[in-house]
Amino acid sequence: MSETAPASFFTPEYFNALRSVDTPTICNALELAIGTRTANGFTRGTPVAAPEPLPPIVGFARTARIRAAAPASASPDAILATRLAYYRYVSEDDGLPRIVVMEDADATAGVGAFWGEVNTLVHRGLGVSGVLTNGSVRDLDVIAPDFPVLAGSVGPSHAFVRVEAFACPVTVFGLEVCHGDLLHADRHGAVIIPGAVARDLPACIDEVMRKEAPILAAARSPGFDITALERALRASADIH
């Protein structure tokens, strides 16, 4: 977390402002905050949104790595101990929202689903806001209806799934995430909000909305044509 955005800055009002818009809008606002466009800091590909596309989630990353394609070499007791330690880790409550970012490290991700009815309910109960994973999800009809899952695929089995590490750097949908990174995510994917510009983001979101408003209003109006578009583009450029 950046020194320019201490924990005391992250109020419920701040998070509500970020949740009020989708992740593409956050990406646009970050360009204003940073001062340039970028091709980094966000996911690639199309996640599966389960149980359905839900409102955006915002939170600080709790990271983990799983495998499922082959049996573990560790004993059942060791596997259980790691899983319990992982649950303790994600349940640690500092008063700020938490998002699990889980990397499926198998050569073919998604062979075994960690996420389904049990783990969505467990994580919701532990205060987690949602999950971003390149692994699979199952139990689509019975997973927690208010727990957003952004996954790499849908699958039927848990195979040999187990937690192998947590509080570690992970890569999901091409996005490198570390413990404590601030993320915004929805059905489009996820983006990291750098601590250095987190303070500026609500104002930048407002500017994005104001810049788009003349163009959207013109495009939705009867008689819209190229002249109206040019007028709207000039009006948008004048908004600072």
Secondary structure by P-SEA (a helix, b strand, c coil): cccccccccccaaaaaaaacccaaaaaaaaaaaacccccccccccccccccccccccccccccccccccccccccaaaaaaaaaaaaaaaaccccbbbbbbbbcccccccccccccaaaaaaaaaaccccccccbbbcccccccccccccccccccccccccccccccccccccccccccbbbbbcccbbbbbbcccccaaaaaaaaaaaaaaaaaaaaacccccaaaaaaaaaaaaacc
